[in-house]
Amino acid sequence: MTNRSSAALGFAEVSALRRVADGRSKDVKVEHLKALFAMGLAVVDQNGRASLTIDGQQRLRALAAQVIR
């Protein structure tokens, strides 16, 4: 079985990942949130908001590091 968190992210998913990290999940389309949930990069927290998982946080850091290079 393929680990969905290792799948390539498109621009929309990367944007969604950043918005969730910034607490702006209301600005994310439902289909993009569903993709992040399916990849294990985000979950719904106890307050009913989208939140990044540890994998999601690591993925976002890795993406940021690629941009800096």
N, CA, C and O atoms as a CHARMM CRD file, in Angstrom:
* protein
*
  276
    1    1 MET  N      0.83300  -1.18200   0.00000 PROA 1      0.00000
    2    1 MET  CA     0.00000   0.00000   0.00000 PROA 1      0.00000
    3    1 MET  C      0.88000   1.24900   0.00000 PROA 1      0.00000
    4    1 MET  O      1.85400   1.32300   0.74900 PROA 1      0.00000
    5    2 THR  N      0.54500   2.21400  -0.82600 PROA 2      0.00000
    6    2 THR  CA     1.30800   3.45000  -0.93400 PROA 2      0.00000
    7    2 THR  C      0.95600   4.39500   0.19900 PROA 2      0.00000
    8    2 THR  O     -0.21400   4.55500   0.54800 PROA 2      0.00000
    9    3 ASN  N      1.96400   5.01100   0.76400 PROA 3      0.00000
   10    3 ASN  CA     1.75300   6.00800   1.80500 PROA 3      0.00000
   11    3 ASN  C      1.33000   7.30700   1.13400 PROA 3      0.00000
   12    3 ASN  O      2.12100   7.92100   0.41800 PROA 3      0.00000
   13    4 ARG  N      0.08400   7.73100   1.36100 PROA 4      0.00000
   14    4 ARG  CA    -0.43200   8.92600   0.71400 PROA 4      0.00000
   15    4 ARG  C      0.34800  10.17100   1.10800 PROA 4      0.00000
   16    4 ARG  O      0.39800  11.13100   0.33900 PROA 4      0.00000
   17    5 SER  N      0.95500  10.17800   2.28100 PROA 5      0.00000
   18    5 SER  CA     1.68300  11.37500   2.69600 PROA 5      0.00000
   19    5 SER  C      2.94200  11.59300   1.86300 PROA 5      0.00000
   20    5 SER  O      3.51400  12.68300   1.88400 PROA 5      0.00000
   21    6 SER  N      3.38000  10.57200   1.13100 PROA 6      0.00000
   22    6 SER  CA     4.55900  10.74000   0.28700 PROA 6      0.00000
   23    6 SER  C      4.18500  11.13900  -1.14200 PROA 6      0.00000
   24    6 SER  O      5.06300  11.34400  -1.98000 PROA 6      0.00000
   25    7 ALA  N      2.87700  11.24900  -1.41900 PROA 7      0.00000
   26    7 ALA  CA     2.42100  11.63600  -2.75200 PROA 7      0.00000
   27    7 ALA  C      2.81500  13.07600  -3.04300 PROA 7      0.00000
   28    7 ALA  O      2.90200  13.90800  -2.13900 PROA 7      0.00000
   29    8 ALA  N      3.05300  13.35500  -4.31600 PROA 8      0.00000
   30    8 ALA  CA     3.38300  14.71900  -4.71800 PROA 8      0.00000
   31    8 ALA  C      2.18300  15.62500  -4.47800 PROA 8      0.00000
   32    8 ALA  O      1.04100  15.24500  -4.73500 PROA 8      0.00000
   33    9 LEU  N      2.45200  16.80400  -3.99000 PROA 9      0.00000
   34    9 LEU  CA     1.38900  17.77600  -3.74100 PROA 9      0.00000
   35    9 LEU  C      1.35000  18.78400  -4.87600 PROA 9      0.00000
   36    9 LEU  O      2.38500  19.25500  -5.34600 PROA 9      0.00000
   37   10 GLY  N      0.14500  19.10500  -5.30500 PROA 10     0.00000
   38   10 GLY  CA    -0.03200  20.14800  -6.29900 PROA 10     0.00000
   39   10 GLY  C     -0.07300  21.50500  -5.62100 PROA 10     0.00000
   40   10 GLY  O     -0.03600  21.60000  -4.39400 PROA 10     0.00000
   41   11 PHE  N     -0.14800  22.54300  -6.42100 PROA 11     0.00000
   42   11 PHE  CA    -0.17800  23.90000  -5.88800 PROA 11     0.00000
   43   11 PHE  C     -1.33700  24.09100  -4.90800 PROA 11     0.00000
   44   11 PHE  O     -1.16300  24.69900  -3.85200 PROA 11     0.00000
   45   12 ALA  N     -2.51700  23.57300  -5.25600 PROA 12     0.00000
   46   12 ALA  CA    -3.69900  23.74300  -4.40200 PROA 12     0.00000
   47   12 ALA  C     -3.51000  23.07100  -3.04900 PROA 12     0.00000
   48   12 ALA  O     -3.90500  23.62700  -2.02400 PROA 12     0.00000
   49   13 GLU  N     -2.91000  21.88100  -3.02900 PROA 13     0.00000
   50   13 GLU  CA    -2.68400  21.18100  -1.76900 PROA 13     0.00000
   51   13 GLU  C     -1.64200  21.89100  -0.91300 PROA 13     0.00000
   52   13 GLU  O     -1.77900  21.96500   0.30800 PROA 13     0.00000
   53   14 VAL  N     -0.60400  22.41100  -1.55600 PROA 14     0.00000
   54   14 VAL  CA     0.42800  23.14900  -0.81700 PROA 14     0.00000
   55   14 VAL  C     -0.18100  24.41200  -0.21000 PROA 14     0.00000
   56   14 VAL  O      0.09700  24.75000   0.94100 PROA 14     0.00000
   57   15 SER  N     -1.00300  25.09900  -0.97900 PROA 15     0.00000
   58   15 SER  CA    -1.69700  26.28000  -0.46400 PROA 15     0.00000
   59   15 SER  C     -2.58600  25.91900   0.70500 PROA 15     0.00000
   60   15 SER  O     -2.61700  26.62500   1.71300 PROA 15     0.00000
   61   16 ALA  N     -3.31200  24.81800   0.57100 PROA 16     0.00000
   62   16 ALA  CA    -4.19300  24.36300   1.64600 PROA 16     0.00000
   63   16 ALA  C     -3.38700  24.02700   2.89300 PROA 16     0.00000
   64   16 ALA  O     -3.78500  24.37000   4.00600 PROA 16     0.00000
   65   17 LEU  N     -2.26800  23.36700   2.70900 PROA 17     0.00000
   66   17 LEU  CA    -1.40100  23.00800   3.83000 PROA 17     0.00000
   67   17 LEU  C     -0.95000  24.26500   4.57700 PROA 17     0.00000
   68   17 LEU  O     -0.97100  24.30500   5.80700 PROA 17     0.00000
   69   18 ARG  N     -0.54600  25.28100   3.83000 PROA 18     0.00000
   70   18 ARG  CA    -0.10300  26.53600   4.44400 PROA 18     0.00000
   71   18 ARG  C     -1.25000  27.22900   5.17900 PROA 18     0.00000
   72   18 ARG  O     -1.06600  27.74500   6.28200 PROA 18     0.00000
   73   19 ARG  N     -2.41700  27.23800   4.57300 PROA 19     0.00000
   74   19 ARG  CA    -3.56600  27.89200   5.21400 PROA 19     0.00000
   75   19 ARG  C     -3.97500  27.18600   6.50200 PROA 19     0.00000
   76   19 ARG  O     -4.29600  27.83700   7.49600 PROA 19     0.00000
   77   20 VAL  N     -3.96200  25.86100   6.48500 PROA 20     0.00000
   78   20 VAL  CA    -4.28900  25.12000   7.70200 PROA 20     0.00000
   79   20 VAL  C     -3.25900  25.43400   8.78000 PROA 20     0.00000
   80   20 VAL  O     -3.61800  25.64200   9.93900 PROA 20     0.00000
   81   21 ALA  N     -1.99500  25.47100   8.41100 PROA 21     0.00000
   82   21 ALA  CA    -0.93100  25.77400   9.37100 PROA 21     0.00000
   83   21 ALA  C     -1.10700  27.16800   9.97600 PROA 21     0.00000
   84   21 ALA  O     -0.78300  27.39500  11.14200 PROA 21     0.00000
   85   22 ASP  N     -1.62400  28.09600   9.17100 PROA 22     0.00000
   86   22 ASP  CA    -1.83600  29.47300   9.63100 PROA 22     0.00000
   87   22 ASP  C     -3.17300  29.66000  10.34800 PROA 22     0.00000
   88   22 ASP  O     -3.50100  30.76900  10.77000 PROA 22     0.00000
   89   23 GLY  N     -3.94500  28.58000  10.48600 PROA 23     0.00000
   90   23 GLY  CA    -5.24400  28.67900  11.14400 PROA 23     0.00000
   91   23 GLY  C     -6.33800  29.24300  10.26500 PROA 23     0.00000
   92   23 GLY  O     -7.36400  29.70200  10.76600 PROA 23     0.00000
   93   24 ARG  N     -6.12900  29.21500   8.94700 PROA 24     0.00000
   94   24 ARG  CA    -7.11600  29.75900   8.00900 PROA 24     0.00000
   95   24 ARG  C     -7.82600  28.66300   7.23100 PROA 24     0.00000
   96   24 ARG  O     -8.05800  28.80400   6.03100 PROA 24     0.00000
   97   25 SER  N     -8.17000  27.57900   7.90000 PROA 25     0.00000
   98   25 SER  CA    -8.77500  26.44700   7.19700 PROA 25     0.00000
   99   25 SER  C    -10.13200  26.79000   6.59800 PROA 25     0.00000
  100   25 SER  O    -10.58900  26.09800   5.68900 PROA 25     0.00000
  101   26 LYS  N    -10.78600  27.84100   7.08500 PROA 26     0.00000
  102   26 LYS  CA   -12.05900  28.26700   6.48900 PROA 26     0.00000
  103   26 LYS  C    -11.86900  28.76100   5.06700 PROA 26     0.00000
  104   26 LYS  O    -12.82400  28.81300   4.29200 PROA 26     0.00000
  105   27 ASP  N    -10.63500  29.12600   4.71900 PROA 27     0.00000
  106   27 ASP  CA   -10.31500  29.60700   3.37400 PROA 27     0.00000
  107   27 ASP  C     -9.94400  28.47700   2.41900 PROA 27     0.00000
  108   27 ASP  O     -9.58700  28.73100   1.26800 PROA 27     0.00000
  109   28 VAL  N    -10.02400  27.23000   2.88700 PROA 28     0.00000
  110   28 VAL  CA    -9.60500  26.07400   2.09100 PROA 28     0.00000
  111   28 VAL  C    -10.83800  25.35500   1.55200 PROA 28     0.00000
  112   28 VAL  O    -11.79000  25.09300   2.28800 PROA 28     0.00000
  113   29 LYS  N    -10.80800  25.04200   0.26800 PROA 29     0.00000
  114   29 LYS  CA   -11.91700  24.29900  -0.33200 PROA 29     0.00000
  115   29 LYS  C    -12.00800  22.91200   0.29400 PROA 29     0.00000
  116   29 LYS  O    -10.99900  22.30100   0.64400 PROA 29     0.00000
  117   30 VAL  N    -13.23300  22.43400   0.42400 PROA 30     0.00000
  118   30 VAL  CA   -13.49100  21.14600   1.05800 PROA 30     0.00000
  119   30 VAL  C    -12.71200  20.02500   0.38000 PROA 30     0.00000
  120   30 VAL  O    -12.15500  19.16600   1.06400 PROA 30     0.00000
  121   31 GLU  N    -12.66000  20.01600  -0.93900 PROA 31     0.00000
  122   31 GLU  CA   -11.95500  18.93000  -1.63000 PROA 31     0.00000
  123   31 GLU  C    -10.46100  18.93100  -1.33100 PROA 31     0.00000
  124   31 GLU  O     -9.83100  17.87300  -1.30500 PROA 31     0.00000
  125   32 HSD  N     -9.89600  20.10900  -1.10500 PROA 32     0.00000
  126   32 HSD  CA    -8.47100  20.16700  -0.75900 PROA 32     0.00000
  127   32 HSD  C     -8.24900  19.69300   0.67500 PROA 32     0.00000
  128   32 HSD  O     -7.26500  19.01100   0.96100 PROA 32     0.00000
  129   33 LEU  N     -9.15800  20.05400   1.57100 PROA 33     0.00000
  130   33 LEU  CA    -9.06500  19.53800   2.93800 PROA 33     0.00000
  131   33 LEU  C     -9.18300  18.02000   2.94700 PROA 33     0.00000
  132   33 LEU  O     -8.43200  17.34100   3.64800 PROA 33     0.00000
  133   34 LYS  N    -10.12100  17.48800   2.17200 PROA 34     0.00000
  134   34 LYS  CA   -10.29600  16.03400   2.10400 PROA 34     0.00000
  135   34 LYS  C     -9.02500  15.36100   1.61600 PROA 34     0.00000
  136   34 LYS  O     -8.66100  14.29300   2.10700 PROA 34     0.00000
  137   35 ALA  N     -8.34500  15.97500   0.65200 PROA 35     0.00000
  138   35 ALA  CA    -7.08600  15.41200   0.15200 PROA 35     0.00000
  139   35 ALA  C     -6.03400  15.39000   1.26000 PROA 35     0.00000
  140   35 ALA  O     -5.31900  14.40000   1.41600 PROA 35     0.00000
  141   36 LEU  N     -5.93600  16.47900   2.03300 PROA 36     0.00000
  142   36 LEU  CA    -4.97200  16.51700   3.13400 PROA 36     0.00000
  143   36 LEU  C     -5.31300  15.48200   4.19700 PROA 36     0.00000
  144   36 LEU  O     -4.41800  14.84600   4.75400 PROA 36     0.00000
  145   37 PHE  N     -6.60600  15.30700   4.48400 PROA 37     0.00000
  146   37 PHE  CA    -7.02900  14.29500   5.44600 PROA 37     0.00000
  147   37 PHE  C     -6.65800  12.90100   4.94000 PROA 37     0.00000
  148   37 PHE  O     -6.13900  12.08200   5.69900 PROA 37     0.00000
  149   38 ALA  N     -6.92200  12.63200   3.66400 PROA 38     0.00000
  150   38 ALA  CA    -6.63000  11.32200   3.07700 PROA 38     0.00000
  151   38 ALA  C     -5.14300  11.00900   3.09300 PROA 38     0.00000
  152   38 ALA  O     -4.74700   9.85100   3.22800 PROA 38     0.00000
  153   39 MET  N     -4.31500  12.04800   2.95400 PROA 39     0.00000
  154   39 MET  CA    -2.86600  11.86800   2.96300 PROA 39     0.00000
  155   39 MET  C     -2.30500  11.78000   4.37700 PROA 39     0.00000
  156   39 MET  O     -1.12100  11.49500   4.55900 PROA 39     0.00000
  157   40 GLY  N     -3.14700  12.02400   5.37500 PROA 40     0.00000
  158   40 GLY  CA    -2.67500  11.99300   6.75400 PROA 40     0.00000
  159   40 GLY  C     -1.89900  13.23500   7.14000 PROA 40     0.00000
  160   40 GLY  O     -1.14700  13.22200   8.11500 PROA 40     0.00000
  161   41 LEU  N     -2.07500  14.31300   6.38000 PROA 41     0.00000
  162   41 LEU  CA    -1.34800  15.54300   6.65200 PROA 41     0.00000
  163   41 LEU  C     -2.13400  16.50400   7.54100 PROA 41     0.00000
  164   41 LEU  O     -1.57100  17.44500   8.10100 PROA 41     0.00000
  165   42 ALA  N     -3.43500  16.26000   7.66700 PROA 42     0.00000
  166   42 ALA  CA    -4.28700  17.10500   8.50600 PROA 42     0.00000
  167   42 ALA  C     -5.36600  16.23800   9.14100 PROA 42     0.00000
  168   42 ALA  O     -5.72000  15.17500   8.63300 PROA 42     0.00000
  169   43 VAL  N     -5.87100  16.72200  10.25900 PROA 43     0.00000
  170   43 VAL  CA    -6.96700  16.07000  10.98500 PROA 43     0.00000
  171   43 VAL  C     -7.89700  17.16400  11.50300 PROA 43     0.00000
  172   43 VAL  O     -7.56800  18.34900  11.45400 PROA 43     0.00000
  173   44 VAL  N     -9.05100  16.75300  11.99600 PROA 44     0.00000
  174   44 VAL  CA    -9.94700  17.68500  12.66500 PROA 44     0.00000
  175   44 VAL  C     -9.62400  17.60900  14.15500 PROA 44     0.00000
  176   44 VAL  O     -9.63100  16.52500  14.73900 PROA 44     0.00000
  177   45 ASP  N     -9.34200  18.75200  14.76400 PROA 45     0.00000
  178   45 ASP  CA    -8.98200  18.75900  16.18000 PROA 45     0.00000
  179   45 ASP  C    -10.22400  18.74600  17.06900 PROA 45     0.00000
  180   45 ASP  O    -11.34900  18.71600  16.57100 PROA 45     0.00000
  181   46 GLN  N    -10.01800  18.76900  18.38100 PROA 46     0.00000
  182   46 GLN  CA   -11.12300  18.67100  19.34000 PROA 46     0.00000
  183   46 GLN  C    -12.07100  19.86000  19.25200 PROA 46     0.00000
  184   46 GLN  O    -13.20100  19.77800  19.73300 PROA 46     0.00000
  185   47 ASN  N    -11.63500  20.96400  18.64900 PROA 47     0.00000
  186   47 ASN  CA   -12.47900  22.14900  18.48600 PROA 47     0.00000
  187   47 ASN  C    -13.20700  22.16200  17.14400 PROA 47     0.00000
  188   47 ASN  O    -13.91400  23.11700  16.82200 PROA 47     0.00000
  189   48 GLY  N    -13.02600  21.08800  16.35800 PROA 48     0.00000
  190   48 GLY  CA   -13.68400  20.99900  15.06000 PROA 48     0.00000
  191   48 GLY  C    -12.96900  21.74000  13.94800 PROA 48     0.00000
  192   48 GLY  O    -13.53400  21.94700  12.87400 PROA 48     0.00000
  193   49 ARG  N    -11.73100  22.14100  14.19400 PROA 49     0.00000
  194   49 ARG  CA   -10.94400  22.84100  13.17700 PROA 49     0.00000
  195   49 ARG  C     -9.91200  21.91300  12.56200 PROA 49     0.00000
  196   49 ARG  O     -9.46200  20.95800  13.19700 PROA 49     0.00000
  197   50 ALA  N     -9.54400  22.19800  11.33400 PROA 50     0.00000
  198   50 ALA  CA    -8.48000  21.43500  10.68900 PROA 50     0.00000
  199   50 ALA  C     -7.15100  21.81500  11.33400 PROA 50     0.00000
  200   50 ALA  O     -6.90500  22.98100  11.64200 PROA 50     0.00000
  201   51 SER  N     -6.31900  20.83200  11.52600 PROA 51     0.00000
  202   51 SER  CA    -5.01300  21.02800  12.13600 PROA 51     0.00000
  203   51 SER  C     -4.02500  20.09000  11.44900 PROA 51     0.00000
  204   51 SER  O     -4.38800  18.98500  11.04700 PROA 51     0.00000
  205   52 LEU  N     -2.78200  20.53400  11.31500 PROA 52     0.00000
  206   52 LEU  CA    -1.77300  19.68500  10.69000 PROA 52     0.00000
  207   52 LEU  C     -1.33900  18.57500  11.63000 PROA 52     0.00000
  208   52 LEU  O     -1.22000  18.77900  12.83800 PROA 52     0.00000
  209   53 THR  N     -1.10900  17.41600  11.07300 PROA 53     0.00000
  210   53 THR  CA    -0.51400  16.32200  11.82800 PROA 53     0.00000
  211   53 THR  C      0.98900  16.55900  11.88800 PROA 53     0.00000
  212   53 THR  O      1.49400  17.49600  11.27100 PROA 53     0.00000
  213   54 ILE  N      1.68900  15.73400  12.61000 PROA 54     0.00000
  214   54 ILE  CA     3.15300  15.83800  12.64300 PROA 54     0.00000
  215   54 ILE  C      3.70700  15.65700  11.23600 PROA 54     0.00000
  216   54 ILE  O      4.62700  16.36900  10.83400 PROA 54     0.00000
  217   55 ASP  N      3.14900  14.70300  10.48100 PROA 55     0.00000
  218   55 ASP  CA     3.58500  14.50700   9.09200 PROA 55     0.00000
  219   55 ASP  C      3.32800  15.76400   8.26100 PROA 55     0.00000
  220   55 ASP  O      4.15500  16.14900   7.43300 PROA 55     0.00000
  221   56 GLY  N      2.18800  16.39500   8.48600 PROA 56     0.00000
  222   56 GLY  CA     1.85500  17.62500   7.76700 PROA 56     0.00000
  223   56 GLY  C      2.81800  18.75000   8.08700 PROA 56     0.00000
  224   56 GLY  O      3.23200  19.49400   7.19800 PROA 56     0.00000
  225   57 GLN  N      3.17300  18.87500   9.35500 PROA 57     0.00000
  226   57 GLN  CA     4.12900  19.90300   9.77000 PROA 57     0.00000
  227   57 GLN  C      5.50100  19.64900   9.15700 PROA 57     0.00000
  228   57 GLN  O      6.16800  20.57800   8.70100 PROA 57     0.00000
  229   58 GLN  N      5.91800  18.38000   9.14800 PROA 58     0.00000
  230   58 GLN  CA     7.22000  18.03000   8.56300 PROA 58     0.00000
  231   58 GLN  C      7.21800  18.28300   7.06300 PROA 58     0.00000
  232   58 GLN  O      8.19700  18.78100   6.50700 PROA 58     0.00000
  233   59 ARG  N      6.11000  17.93800   6.41100 PROA 59     0.00000
  234   59 ARG  CA     6.00200  18.14700   4.96900 PROA 59     0.00000
  235   59 ARG  C      6.08600  19.63000   4.63400 PROA 59     0.00000
  236   59 ARG  O      6.75600  20.01500   3.67500 PROA 59     0.00000
  237   60 LEU  N      5.41100  20.46100   5.41900 PROA 60     0.00000
  238   60 LEU  CA     5.43900  21.90200   5.17900 PROA 60     0.00000
  239   60 LEU  C      6.84900  22.45700   5.39100 PROA 60     0.00000
  240   60 LEU  O      7.29800  23.30600   4.62100 PROA 60     0.00000
  241   61 ARG  N      7.54800  21.98800   6.42300 PROA 61     0.00000
  242   61 ARG  CA     8.93300  22.41600   6.65800 PROA 61     0.00000
  243   61 ARG  C      9.83100  22.01000   5.48300 PROA 61     0.00000
  244   61 ARG  O     10.68500  22.78000   5.04500 PROA 61     0.00000
  245   62 ALA  N      9.62400  20.79200   4.98400 PROA 62     0.00000
  246   62 ALA  CA    10.43000  20.31300   3.85900 PROA 62     0.00000
  247   62 ALA  C     10.17500  21.15700   2.61000 PROA 62     0.00000
  248   62 ALA  O     11.10300  21.47900   1.87000 PROA 62     0.00000
  249   63 LEU  N      8.91800  21.50800   2.38600 PROA 63     0.00000
  250   63 LEU  CA     8.58100  22.35800   1.23100 PROA 63     0.00000
  251   63 LEU  C      9.21900  23.73900   1.37500 PROA 63     0.00000
  252   63 LEU  O      9.73100  24.29800   0.40500 PROA 63     0.00000
  253   64 ALA  N      9.18400  24.27800   2.58200 PROA 64     0.00000
  254   64 ALA  CA     9.79100  25.58200   2.82800 PROA 64     0.00000
  255   64 ALA  C     11.29100  25.53200   2.60800 PROA 64     0.00000
  256   64 ALA  O     11.87200  26.47600   2.07200 PROA 64     0.00000
  257   65 ALA  N     11.92000  24.44600   3.01300 PROA 65     0.00000
  258   65 ALA  CA    13.36600  24.28800   2.83700 PROA 65     0.00000
  259   65 ALA  C     13.72900  24.22000   1.35600 PROA 65     0.00000
  260   65 ALA  O     14.78200  24.71500   0.95500 PROA 65     0.00000
  261   66 GLN  N     12.87400  23.61500   0.54700 PROA 66     0.00000
  262   66 GLN  CA    13.12800  23.52900  -0.89500 PROA 66     0.00000
  263   66 GLN  C     13.06700  24.90100  -1.53800 PROA 66     0.00000
  264   66 GLN  O     13.84400  25.19900  -2.44500 PROA 66     0.00000
  265   67 VAL  N     12.15000  25.73700  -1.07700 PROA 67     0.00000
  266   67 VAL  CA    11.99900  27.07400  -1.62400 PROA 67     0.00000
  267   67 VAL  C     13.19400  27.94400  -1.27100 PROA 67     0.00000
  268   67 VAL  O     13.62100  28.77400  -2.07400 PROA 67     0.00000
  269   68 ILE  N     13.72700  27.76200  -0.08800 PROA 68     0.00000
  270   68 ILE  CA    14.85200  28.57600   0.39400 PROA 68     0.00000
  271   68 ILE  C     16.11900  28.27900  -0.38600 PROA 68     0.00000
  272   68 ILE  O     16.93700  29.17500  -0.59400 PROA 68     0.00000
  273   69 ARG  N     16.29800  27.04100  -0.82100 PROA 69     0.00000
  274   69 ARG  CA    17.53700  26.67100  -1.52700 PROA 69     0.00000
  275   69 ARG  C     17.74800  27.43600  -2.75100 PROA 69     0.00000
  276   69 ARG  O     18.74500  27.23100  -3.44300 PROA 69     0.00000
